[in-house]
C-alpha cells in the first residue's frame, strides 16, 4: 500500500500529480494522472492531452492519504525499476 513514507519507492503510474515548482514557469500548475514513467520523464494525461515532463527540473505534488506530499524531481530521477528496489 502506498503511504506518505514509502511514496518515493513506490510506483508512480496511476497517481495524480501537479507541478508546483519548475525551471519553466509555463508548466507550473499543470496537473493530471501519470500514465508512463522513464528514468528522466513523466508522461501525464492532462486535460489538454498527454504531455511529457522532465522529472529533475520540477517539484511534484502528490496527495496521499489526504495529505499533500511534495517531492523534488531530482530525488526520483531514476529508472522506476531501480527506485522501487528491483535491482539487487
N, C-alpha and C positions, 0 to 999 in steps of 0.2 A: 504494500500500500504506500502511496506517495504521501509524504509528510513534509512539513517545513524543514525538518532536519536532514532528510535524505534527498531533497529536490535535485541537487547538483549531480547526484549519482543515479538518477532515475531517467527513464525515457521521456523525452520532451514532446514527441509526436503525439498529437491529440490534445495538447494543452493550449489554453487560450493565453495570449501574451500581449503586451503593449510595450512599445519602445518609449522609454521615459527620458533618455538622455542619449545624444548621438553626436558624432563629429559632423553629421549632415543635419542641420536644423529642419530641413524639409520633411524628414521622416519621423520626427518626434510626434508622438500621439498616435501613430499608426498601430492598429491592433488587429488581431484575428487569431485563427487557430493554426498551429504549426502542423503542416502536412508532410514535411520532409526535413531531414537534417543531415548535413555533411560535417566534415571536420571544421569548416570555417563559415558555414552558411546555414540559415534557417529559411525554409520556404513557408510562407504564411499565406493562408487563404483569407484575404481581406474582402471588404465589401466591393472593392474595385477589381477583384480577380486575384490570382496567385502572384506573389512578389517574393523575390529573394533578397535577403539582407545579410550582411556580414555580422557574425557574432561579436567579434572583438572590438568593433568601433561603436557598439551600442550597449546601453544598460537596459535590461529587460525586467518587466514587472509580471509576476505570476500571482494569481490568487489561489492559495491552497488553504483548505480548512477554514475559509472565511477570513484569512489574513493575507495581506499583500506582502509579497517577498520580492525584493529587488536583487538581481544578480548582475554583476559586472560581466560583460561578454568575454573578456579575456580570461576569466576563470573557467569558462566552459568551452573554450575554443579547442576542442579535442574531438577525435573521432568518437561517435557515440559508443562504439564497442570498447574503446579504451576508458572512456569516462565512467561507463556503467560498471566496469570491472571484469569484463570478459577476458581480457588479456592477463595471463598469469605471469 
